[in-house]
Structure formats: C-alpha cells, structure tokens
C-alpha cells in the first residue's frame, strides 16, 4: 500500500467483511483458528512429556539426597 493508505484500506476491508453473511464470519474464524488449535494439540503433548520427565528426575534427585527410604 502507498504510504498513509493502509489504514483507509483496512477500514474499507473491515466494512466489507461486516456486510458479509454470518456464515462468512464463522468460516473466517475457523480458517484462522484451526491451525492454532492443531499446533496446540501437536505441541502440548510434547511439553507435558518434558514436564513429566523433569518432575520424575526432580523426585529421583530429592530421594537420593534424603538417603534410602524406609518402607
């Protein structure tokens, strides 16, 4: 966009979008949100497994410092 014209163009596009049918609003939202949801699902499991491994290591190191357990 030429310098200083982007804001006016953004407003034109926003007005055009707001005149669109409701189904267009829903589908536009899905279009932008779906990749974020997929990435969350894909990466959260990995993050949780790292947290679990760290927690297990922490417990193991704490047990080693406290000496043998008396069961």
PDB file of N, CA, C and O in Angstrom:
ATOM      1  N   UNK A   1       0.846  -1.179   0.000  1.00  0.00           N
ATOM      2  CA  UNK A   1       0.000   0.000   0.000  1.00  0.00           C
ATOM      3  C   UNK A   1       0.894   1.246   0.000  1.00  0.00           C
ATOM      4  O   UNK A   1       1.940   1.270   0.648  1.00  0.00           O
ATOM      5  N   UNK A   2       0.475   2.262  -0.723  1.00  0.00           N
ATOM      6  CA  UNK A   2       1.214   3.531  -0.672  1.00  0.00           C
ATOM      7  C   UNK A   2       1.215   4.077   0.753  1.00  0.00           C
ATOM      8  O   UNK A   2       0.307   3.813   1.540  1.00  0.00           O
ATOM      9  N   UNK A   3       2.239   4.830   1.054  1.00  0.00           N
ATOM     10  CA  UNK A   3       2.401   5.386   2.395  1.00  0.00           C
ATOM     11  C   UNK A   3       1.153   6.161   2.823  1.00  0.00           C
ATOM     12  O   UNK A   3       0.692   7.052   2.108  1.00  0.00           O
ATOM     13  N   UNK A   4       0.615   5.818   3.986  1.00  0.00           N
ATOM     14  CA  UNK A   4      -0.535   6.516   4.521  1.00  0.00           C
ATOM     15  C   UNK A   4      -1.879   5.986   4.054  1.00  0.00           C
ATOM     16  O   UNK A   4      -2.916   6.507   4.466  1.00  0.00           O
ATOM     17  N   UNK A   5      -1.891   4.972   3.211  1.00  0.00           N
ATOM     18  CA  UNK A   5      -3.151   4.454   2.670  1.00  0.00           C
ATOM     19  C   UNK A   5      -3.611   3.157   3.337  1.00  0.00           C
ATOM     20  O   UNK A   5      -4.744   2.723   3.129  1.00  0.00           O
ATOM     21  N   UNK A   6      -2.756   2.548   4.124  1.00  0.00           N
ATOM     22  CA  UNK A   6      -3.075   1.244   4.711  1.00  0.00           C
ATOM     23  C   UNK A   6      -4.271   1.313   5.658  1.00  0.00           C
ATOM     24  O   UNK A   6      -5.133   0.435   5.627  1.00  0.00           O
ATOM     25  N   UNK A   7      -4.331   2.333   6.489  1.00  0.00           N
ATOM     26  CA  UNK A   7      -5.430   2.440   7.457  1.00  0.00           C
ATOM     27  C   UNK A   7      -6.763   2.617   6.741  1.00  0.00           C
ATOM     28  O   UNK A   7      -7.759   2.012   7.136  1.00  0.00           O
ATOM     29  N   UNK A   8      -6.795   3.436   5.699  1.00  0.00           N
ATOM     30  CA  UNK A   8      -8.041   3.608   4.944  1.00  0.00           C
ATOM     31  C   UNK A   8      -8.456   2.289   4.284  1.00  0.00           C
ATOM     32  O   UNK A   8      -9.636   1.937   4.281  1.00  0.00           O
ATOM     33  N   UNK A   9      -7.491   1.573   3.731  1.00  0.00           N
ATOM     34  CA  UNK A   9      -7.803   0.287   3.086  1.00  0.00           C
ATOM     35  C   UNK A   9      -8.297  -0.719   4.113  1.00  0.00           C
ATOM     36  O   UNK A   9      -9.211  -1.495   3.834  1.00  0.00           O
ATOM     37  N   UNK A  10      -7.701  -0.711   5.292  1.00  0.00           N
ATOM     38  CA  UNK A  10      -8.129  -1.619   6.367  1.00  0.00           C
ATOM     39  C   UNK A  10      -9.579  -1.347   6.726  1.00  0.00           C
ATOM     40  O   UNK A  10     -10.357  -2.279   6.925  1.00  0.00           O
ATOM     41  N   UNK A  11      -9.941  -0.092   6.808  1.00  0.00           N
ATOM     42  CA  UNK A  11     -11.326   0.255   7.148  1.00  0.00           C
ATOM     43  C   UNK A  11     -12.297  -0.191   6.055  1.00  0.00           C
ATOM     44  O   UNK A  11     -13.395  -0.664   6.348  1.00  0.00           O
ATOM     45  N   UNK A  12     -11.892  -0.041   4.810  1.00  0.00           N
ATOM     46  CA  UNK A  12     -12.729  -0.498   3.695  1.00  0.00           C
ATOM     47  C   UNK A  12     -12.953  -2.005   3.775  1.00  0.00           C
ATOM     48  O   UNK A  12     -14.074  -2.487   3.610  1.00  0.00           O
ATOM     49  N   UNK A  13     -11.865  -2.748   4.032  1.00  0.00           N
ATOM     50  CA  UNK A  13     -11.982  -4.207   4.133  1.00  0.00           C
ATOM     51  C   UNK A  13     -12.834  -4.614   5.330  1.00  0.00           C
ATOM     52  O   UNK A  13     -13.612  -5.563   5.237  1.00  0.00           O
ATOM     53  N   UNK A  14     -12.697  -3.911   6.454  1.00  0.00           N
ATOM     54  CA  UNK A  14     -13.488  -4.225   7.644  1.00  0.00           C
ATOM     55  C   UNK A  14     -14.970  -3.994   7.379  1.00  0.00           C
ATOM     56  O   UNK A  14     -15.808  -4.808   7.770  1.00  0.00           O
ATOM     57  N   UNK A  15     -15.294  -2.895   6.721  1.00  0.00           N
ATOM     58  CA  UNK A  15     -16.697  -2.621   6.399  1.00  0.00           C
ATOM     59  C   UNK A  15     -17.260  -3.674   5.446  1.00  0.00           C
ATOM     60  O   UNK A  15     -18.401  -4.112   5.592  1.00  0.00           O
ATOM     61  N   UNK A  16     -16.453  -4.069   4.481  1.00  0.00           N
ATOM     62  CA  UNK A  16     -16.871  -5.124   3.540  1.00  0.00           C
ATOM     63  C   UNK A  16     -17.111  -6.442   4.279  1.00  0.00           C
ATOM     64  O   UNK A  16     -18.098  -7.134   4.031  1.00  0.00           O
ATOM     65  N   UNK A  17     -16.206  -6.772   5.180  1.00  0.00           N
ATOM     66  CA  UNK A  17     -16.330  -8.002   5.964  1.00  0.00           C
ATOM     67  C   UNK A  17     -17.586  -7.978   6.822  1.00  0.00           C
ATOM     68  O   UNK A  17     -18.291  -8.983   6.916  1.00  0.00           O
ATOM     69  N   UNK A  18     -17.873  -6.839   7.452  1.00  0.00           N
ATOM     70  CA  UNK A  18     -19.041  -6.740   8.324  1.00  0.00           C
ATOM     71  C   UNK A  18     -20.353  -6.854   7.556  1.00  0.00           C
ATOM     72  O   UNK A  18     -21.377  -7.215   8.135  1.00  0.00           O
ATOM     73  N   UNK A  19     -20.336  -6.553   6.273  1.00  0.00           N
ATOM     74  CA  UNK A  19     -21.542  -6.699   5.448  1.00  0.00           C
ATOM     75  C   UNK A  19     -21.726  -8.142   4.964  1.00  0.00           C
ATOM     76  O   UNK A  19     -22.782  -8.492   4.438  1.00  0.00           O
ATOM     77  N   UNK A  20     -20.724  -8.954   5.137  1.00  0.00           N
ATOM     78  CA  UNK A  20     -20.792 -10.352   4.673  1.00  0.00           C
ATOM     79  C   UNK A  20     -21.779 -11.146   5.530  1.00  0.00           C
ATOM     80  O   UNK A  20     -22.071 -10.759   6.661  1.00  0.00           O
ATOM     81  N   UNK A  21     -22.292 -12.253   4.992  1.00  0.00           N
ATOM     82  CA  UNK A  21     -23.212 -13.106   5.771  1.00  0.00           C
ATOM     83  C   UNK A  21     -22.532 -13.697   7.011  1.00  0.00           C
ATOM     84  O   UNK A  21     -21.309 -13.821   7.067  1.00  0.00           O
ATOM     85  N   UNK A  22     -23.342 -14.053   7.987  1.00  0.00           N
ATOM     86  CA  UNK A  22     -22.831 -14.627   9.248  1.00  0.00           C
ATOM     87  C   UNK A  22     -21.984 -15.872   9.005  1.00  0.00           C
ATOM     88  O   UNK A  22     -20.983 -16.083   9.690  1.00  0.00           O
ATOM     89  N   UNK A  23     -22.371 -16.691   8.045  1.00  0.00           N
ATOM     90  CA  UNK A  23     -21.605 -17.908   7.766  1.00  0.00           C
ATOM     91  C   UNK A  23     -20.174 -17.563   7.338  1.00  0.00           C
ATOM     92  O   UNK A  23     -19.244 -18.317   7.622  1.00  0.00           O
ATOM     93  N   UNK A  24     -20.000 -16.446   6.667  1.00  0.00           N
ATOM     94  CA  UNK A  24     -18.657 -15.999   6.275  1.00  0.00           C
ATOM     95  C   UNK A  24     -17.841 -15.646   7.512  1.00  0.00           C
ATOM     96  O   UNK A  24     -16.651 -15.951   7.579  1.00  0.00           O
ATOM     97  N   UNK A  25     -18.472 -15.005   8.488  1.00  0.00           N
ATOM     98  CA  UNK A  25     -17.777 -14.673   9.731  1.00  0.00           C
ATOM     99  C   UNK A  25     -17.307 -15.944  10.435  1.00  0.00           C
ATOM    100  O   UNK A  25     -16.162 -16.028  10.880  1.00  0.00           O
ATOM    101  N   UNK A  26     -18.193 -16.928  10.532  1.00  0.00           N
ATOM    102  CA  UNK A  26     -17.832 -18.188  11.205  1.00  0.00           C
ATOM    103  C   UNK A  26     -16.701 -18.896  10.462  1.00  0.00           C
ATOM    104  O   UNK A  26     -15.734 -19.346  11.076  1.00  0.00           O
ATOM    105  N   UNK A  27     -16.825 -18.991   9.150  1.00  0.00           N
ATOM    106  CA  UNK A  27     -15.809 -19.697   8.374  1.00  0.00           C
ATOM    107  C   UNK A  27     -14.463 -18.985   8.396  1.00  0.00           C
ATOM    108  O   UNK A  27     -13.414 -19.629   8.392  1.00  0.00           O
ATOM    109  N   UNK A  28     -14.493 -17.662   8.418  1.00  0.00           N
ATOM    110  CA  UNK A  28     -13.242 -16.904   8.512  1.00  0.00           C
ATOM    111  C   UNK A  28     -12.559 -17.189   9.838  1.00  0.00           C
ATOM    112  O   UNK A  28     -11.345 -17.385   9.891  1.00  0.00           O
ATOM    113  N   UNK A  29     -13.342 -17.213  10.906  1.00  0.00           N
ATOM    114  CA  UNK A  29     -12.780 -17.511  12.227  1.00  0.00           C
ATOM    115  C   UNK A  29     -12.159 -18.908  12.238  1.00  0.00           C
ATOM    116  O   UNK A  29     -11.040 -19.094  12.716  1.00  0.00           O
ATOM    117  N   UNK A  30     -12.884 -19.874  11.715  1.00  0.00           N
ATOM    118  CA  UNK A  30     -12.374 -21.249  11.666  1.00  0.00           C
ATOM    119  C   UNK A  30     -11.066 -21.303  10.869  1.00  0.00           C
ATOM    120  O   UNK A  30     -10.118 -21.985  11.260  1.00  0.00           O
ATOM    121  N   UNK A  31     -11.030 -20.592   9.771  1.00  0.00           N
ATOM    122  CA  UNK A  31      -9.846 -20.583   8.911  1.00  0.00           C
ATOM    123  C   UNK A  31      -8.607 -20.126   9.671  1.00  0.00           C
ATOM    124  O   UNK A  31      -7.523 -20.680   9.484  1.00  0.00           O
ATOM    125  N   UNK A  32      -8.761 -19.121  10.525  1.00  0.00           N
ATOM    126  CA  UNK A  32      -7.613 -18.602  11.251  1.00  0.00           C
ATOM    127  C   UNK A  32      -7.333 -19.343  12.555  1.00  0.00           C
ATOM    128  O   UNK A  32      -6.179 -19.417  12.978  1.00  0.00           O
ATOM    129  N   UNK A  33      -8.350 -19.890  13.197  1.00  0.00           N
ATOM    130  CA  UNK A  33      -8.179 -20.541  14.494  1.00  0.00           C
ATOM    131  C   UNK A  33      -7.713 -21.993  14.359  1.00  0.00           C
ATOM    132  O   UNK A  33      -6.944 -22.467  15.195  1.00  0.00           O
ATOM    133  N   UNK A  34      -8.158 -22.692  13.341  1.00  0.00           N
ATOM    134  CA  UNK A  34      -7.863 -24.119  13.209  1.00  0.00           C
ATOM    135  C   UNK A  34      -6.365 -24.434  13.227  1.00  0.00           C
ATOM    136  O   UNK A  34      -5.964 -25.358  13.935  1.00  0.00           O
ATOM    137  N   UNK A  35      -5.524 -23.718  12.488  1.00  0.00           N
ATOM    138  CA  UNK A  35      -4.088 -24.030  12.559  1.00  0.00           C
ATOM    139  C   UNK A  35      -3.511 -23.833  13.960  1.00  0.00           C
ATOM    140  O   UNK A  35      -2.606 -24.563  14.365  1.00  0.00           O
ATOM    141  N   UNK A  36      -4.028 -22.852  14.700  1.00  0.00           N
ATOM    142  CA  UNK A  36      -3.556 -22.649  16.074  1.00  0.00           C
ATOM    143  C   UNK A  36      -3.951 -23.825  16.960  1.00  0.00           C
ATOM    144  O   UNK A  36      -3.151 -24.298  17.767  1.00  0.00           O
ATOM    145  N   UNK A  37      -5.194 -24.297  16.806  1.00  0.00           N
ATOM    146  CA  UNK A  37      -5.650 -25.451  17.591  1.00  0.00           C
ATOM    147  C   UNK A  37      -4.814 -26.690  17.268  1.00  0.00           C
ATOM    148  O   UNK A  37      -4.421 -27.429  18.171  1.00  0.00           O
ATOM    149  N   UNK A  38      -4.546 -26.914  15.993  1.00  0.00           N
ATOM    150  CA  UNK A  38      -3.756 -28.076  15.591  1.00  0.00           C
ATOM    151  C   UNK A  38      -2.354 -28.017  16.187  1.00  0.00           C
ATOM    152  O   UNK A  38      -1.829 -29.027  16.656  1.00  0.00           O
ATOM    153  N   UNK A  39      -1.756 -26.843  16.169  1.00  0.00           N
ATOM    154  CA  UNK A  39      -0.410 -26.707  16.727  1.00  0.00           C
ATOM    155  C   UNK A  39      -0.416 -26.940  18.235  1.00  0.00           C
ATOM    156  O   UNK A  39       0.490 -27.582  18.767  1.00  0.00           O
ATOM    157  N   UNK A  40      -1.425 -26.425  18.921  1.00  0.00           N
ATOM    158  CA  UNK A  40      -1.537 -26.662  20.360  1.00  0.00           C
ATOM    159  C   UNK A  40      -1.608 -28.150  20.672  1.00  0.00           C
ATOM    160  O   UNK A  40      -0.898 -28.648  21.545  1.00  0.00           O
ATOM    161  N   UNK A  41      -2.468 -28.847  19.953  1.00  0.00           N
ATOM    162  CA  UNK A  41      -2.637 -30.281  20.179  1.00  0.00           C
ATOM    163  C   UNK A  41      -1.329 -31.018  19.905  1.00  0.00           C
ATOM    164  O   UNK A  41      -0.954 -31.929  20.643  1.00  0.00           O
ATOM    165  N   UNK A  42      -0.647 -30.621  18.849  1.00  0.00           N
ATOM    166  CA  UNK A  42       0.588 -31.286  18.448  1.00  0.00           C
ATOM    167  C   UNK A  42       1.708 -31.044  19.456  1.00  0.00           C
ATOM    168  O   UNK A  42       2.497 -31.949  19.729  1.00  0.00           O
ATOM    169  N   UNK A  43       1.788 -29.834  20.012  1.00  0.00           N
ATOM    170  CA  UNK A  43       2.938 -29.480  20.835  1.00  0.00           C
ATOM    171  C   UNK A  43       2.712 -29.600  22.332  1.00  0.00           C
ATOM    172  O   UNK A  43       3.678 -29.728  23.084  1.00  0.00           O
ATOM    173  N   UNK A  44       1.476 -29.564  22.783  1.00  0.00           N
ATOM    174  CA  UNK A  44       1.226 -29.651  24.218  1.00  0.00           C
ATOM    175  C   UNK A  44       1.636 -31.018  24.758  1.00  0.00           C
ATOM    176  O   UNK A  44       2.215 -31.113  25.840  1.00  0.00           O
ATOM    177  N   UNK A  45       1.342 -32.059  24.018  1.00  0.00           N
ATOM    178  CA  UNK A  45       1.734 -33.397  24.465  1.00  0.00           C
ATOM    179  C   UNK A  45       3.228 -33.507  24.675  1.00  0.00           C
ATOM    180  O   UNK A  45       3.674 -34.103  25.656  1.00  0.00           O
ATOM    181  N   UNK A  46       4.005 -32.943  23.773  1.00  0.00           N
ATOM    182  CA  UNK A  46       5.458 -32.972  23.902  1.00  0.00           C
ATOM    183  C   UNK A  46       5.891 -32.184  25.131  1.00  0.00           C
ATOM    184  O   UNK A  46       6.758 -32.630  25.883  1.00  0.00           O
ATOM    185  N   UNK A  47       5.291 -31.015  25.340  1.00  0.00           N
ATOM    186  CA  UNK A  47       5.631 -30.200  26.501  1.00  0.00           C
ATOM    187  C   UNK A  47       5.293 -30.898  27.805  1.00  0.00           C
ATOM    188  O   UNK A  47       6.055 -30.836  28.770  1.00  0.00           O
ATOM    189  N   UNK A  48       4.144 -31.566  27.827  1.00  0.00           N
ATOM    190  CA  UNK A  48       3.755 -32.295  29.034  1.00  0.00           C
ATOM    191  C   UNK A  48       4.704 -33.453  29.308  1.00  0.00           C
ATOM    192  O   UNK A  48       5.019 -33.732  30.465  1.00  0.00           O
ATOM    193  N   UNK A  49       5.160 -34.124  28.271  1.00  0.00           N
ATOM    194  CA  UNK A  49       6.099 -35.227  28.492  1.00  0.00           C
ATOM    195  C   UNK A  49       7.427 -34.701  29.030  1.00  0.00           C
ATOM    196  O   UNK A  49       8.056 -35.352  29.864  1.00  0.00           O
ATOM    197  N   UNK A  50       7.860 -33.531  28.564  1.00  0.00           N
ATOM    198  CA  UNK A  50       9.089 -32.933  29.106  1.00  0.00           C
ATOM    199  C   UNK A  50       8.907 -32.557  30.572  1.00  0.00           C
ATOM    200  O   UNK A  50       9.806 -32.764  31.387  1.00  0.00           O
ATOM    201  N   UNK A  51       7.748 -32.006  30.905  1.00  0.00           N
ATOM    202  CA  UNK A  51       7.479 -31.660  32.299  1.00  0.00           C
ATOM    203  C   UNK A  51       7.476 -32.913  33.171  1.00  0.00           C
ATOM    204  O   UNK A  51       8.019 -32.905  34.276  1.00  0.00           O
ATOM    205  N   UNK A  52       6.866 -33.984  32.677  1.00  0.00           N
ATOM    206  CA  UNK A  52       6.836 -35.235  33.434  1.00  0.00           C
ATOM    207  C   UNK A  52       8.223 -35.790  33.657  1.00  0.00           C
ATOM    208  O   UNK A  52       8.542 -36.250  34.754  1.00  0.00           O
ATOM    209  N   UNK A  53       9.050 -35.754  32.632  1.00  0.00           N
ATOM    210  CA  UNK A  53      10.425 -36.246  32.769  1.00  0.00           C
ATOM    211  C   UNK A  53      11.196 -35.392  33.772  1.00  0.00           C
ATOM    212  O   UNK A  53      11.956 -35.921  34.584  1.00  0.00           O
ATOM    213  N   UNK A  54      11.005 -34.079  33.719  1.00  0.00           N
ATOM    214  CA  UNK A  54      11.688 -33.195  34.672  1.00  0.00           C
ATOM    215  C   UNK A  54      11.222 -33.470  36.097  1.00  0.00           C
ATOM    216  O   UNK A  54      12.034 -33.521  37.020  1.00  0.00           O
ATOM    217  N   UNK A  55       9.915 -33.647  36.275  1.00  0.00           N
ATOM    218  CA  UNK A  55       9.377 -33.924  37.606  1.00  0.00           C
ATOM    219  C   UNK A  55       9.912 -35.248  38.144  1.00  0.00           C
ATOM    220  O   UNK A  55      10.270 -35.344  39.317  1.00  0.00           O
ATOM    221  N   UNK A  56       9.966 -36.257  37.296  1.00  0.00           N
ATOM    222  CA  UNK A  56      10.484 -37.565  37.723  1.00  0.00           C
ATOM    223  C   UNK A  56      11.947 -37.450  38.133  1.00  0.00           C
ATOM    224  O   UNK A  56      12.367 -38.042  39.127  1.00  0.00           O
ATOM    225  N   UNK A  57      12.718 -36.691  37.368  1.00  0.00           N
ATOM    226  CA  UNK A  57      14.125 -36.500  37.691  1.00  0.00           C
ATOM    227  C   UNK A  57      14.278 -35.744  39.001  1.00  0.00           C
ATOM    228  O   UNK A  57      15.159 -36.061  39.799  1.00  0.00           O
ATOM    229  N   UNK A  58      13.430 -34.746  39.231  1.00  0.00           N
ATOM    230  CA  UNK A  58      13.474 -33.983  40.472  1.00  0.00           C
ATOM    231  C   UNK A  58      13.179 -34.878  41.669  1.00  0.00           C
ATOM    232  O   UNK A  58      13.879 -34.818  42.680  1.00  0.00           O
ATOM    233  N   UNK A  59      12.152 -35.702  41.557  1.00  0.00           N
ATOM    234  CA  UNK A  59      11.803 -36.620  42.650  1.00  0.00           C
ATOM    235  C   UNK A  59      12.957 -37.584  42.905  1.00  0.00           C
ATOM    236  O   UNK A  59      13.312 -37.849  44.053  1.00  0.00           O
ATOM    237  N   UNK A  60      13.531 -38.099  41.841  1.00  0.00           N
ATOM    238  CA  UNK A  60      14.650 -39.036  41.974  1.00  0.00           C
ATOM    239  C   UNK A  60      15.840 -38.372  42.674  1.00  0.00           C
ATOM    240  O   UNK A  60      16.463 -38.980  43.543  1.00  0.00           O
ATOM    241  N   UNK A  61      16.157 -37.124  42.298  1.00  0.00           N
ATOM    242  CA  UNK A  61      17.290 -36.440  42.933  1.00  0.00           C
ATOM    243  C   UNK A  61      16.991 -36.106  44.390  1.00  0.00           C
ATOM    244  O   UNK A  61      17.893 -36.144  45.227  1.00  0.00           O
ATOM    245  N   UNK A  62      15.731 -35.778  44.707  1.00  0.00           N
ATOM    246  CA  UNK A  62      15.374 -35.490  46.098  1.00  0.00           C
ATOM    247  C   UNK A  62      15.465 -36.746  46.955  1.00  0.00           C
ATOM    248  O   UNK A  62      15.893 -36.693  48.108  1.00  0.00           O
ATOM    249  N   UNK A  63      15.057 -37.880  46.378  1.00  0.00           N
ATOM    250  CA  UNK A  63      15.143 -39.142  47.112  1.00  0.00           C
ATOM    251  C   UNK A  63      16.597 -39.523  47.339  1.00  0.00           C
ATOM    252  O   UNK A  63      16.935 -40.053  48.397  1.00  0.00           O
ATOM    253  N   UNK A  64      17.461 -39.266  46.369  1.00  0.00           N
ATOM    254  CA  UNK A  64      18.876 -39.592  46.512  1.00  0.00           C
ATOM    255  C   UNK A  64      19.519 -38.746  47.606  1.00  0.00           C
ATOM    256  O   UNK A  64      20.385 -39.234  48.331  1.00  0.00           O
ATOM    257  N   UNK A  65      19.112 -37.496  47.734  1.00  0.00           N
ATOM    258  CA  UNK A  65      19.665 -36.607  48.761  1.00  0.00           C
ATOM    259  C   UNK A  65      19.202 -36.991  50.157  1.00  0.00           C
ATOM    260  O   UNK A  65      19.940 -36.830  51.129  1.00  0.00           O
ATOM    261  N   UNK A  66      17.964 -37.504  50.256  1.00  0.00           N
ATOM    262  CA  UNK A  66      17.428 -37.824  51.590  1.00  0.00           C
ATOM    263  C   UNK A  66      17.878 -39.197  52.084  1.00  0.00           C
ATOM    264  O   UNK A  66      17.584 -39.569  53.220  1.00  0.00           O
ATOM    265  N   UNK A  67      18.574 -39.939  51.259  1.00  0.00           N
ATOM    266  CA  UNK A  67      19.054 -41.241  51.667  1.00  0.00           C
ATOM    267  C   UNK A  67      18.060 -42.333  51.354  1.00  0.00           C
ATOM    268  O   UNK A  67      17.020 -42.074  50.750  1.00  0.00           O
ATOM    269  N   UNK A  68      18.365 -43.546  51.756  1.00  0.00           N
ATOM    270  CA  UNK A  68      17.473 -44.680  51.461  1.00  0.00           C
ATOM    271  C   UNK A  68      16.137 -44.506  52.165  1.00  0.00           C
ATOM    272  O   UNK A  68      16.057 -44.020  53.293  1.00  0.00           O
ATOM    273  N   UNK A  69      15.108 -44.913  51.468  1.00  0.00           N
ATOM    274  CA  UNK A  69      13.763 -44.798  52.058  1.00  0.00           C
ATOM    275  C   UNK A  69      13.509 -45.985  52.975  1.00  0.00           C
ATOM    276  O   UNK A  69      14.005 -47.089  52.749  1.00  0.00           O
ATOM    277  N   UNK A  70      12.727 -45.729  54.011  1.00  0.00           N
ATOM    278  CA  UNK A  70      12.373 -46.770  54.979  1.00  0.00           C
ATOM    279  C   UNK A  70      10.938 -47.175  54.734  1.00  0.00           C
ATOM    280  O   UNK A  70      10.021 -46.465  55.149  1.00  0.00           O
ATOM    281  N   UNK A  71      10.720 -48.278  54.082  1.00  0.00           N
ATOM    282  CA  UNK A  71       9.357 -48.720  53.780  1.00  0.00           C
ATOM    283  C   UNK A  71       8.950 -49.814  54.679  1.00  0.00           C
ATOM    284  O   UNK A  71       7.831 -50.316  54.573  1.00  0.00           O
TER     285      UNK A  71
END
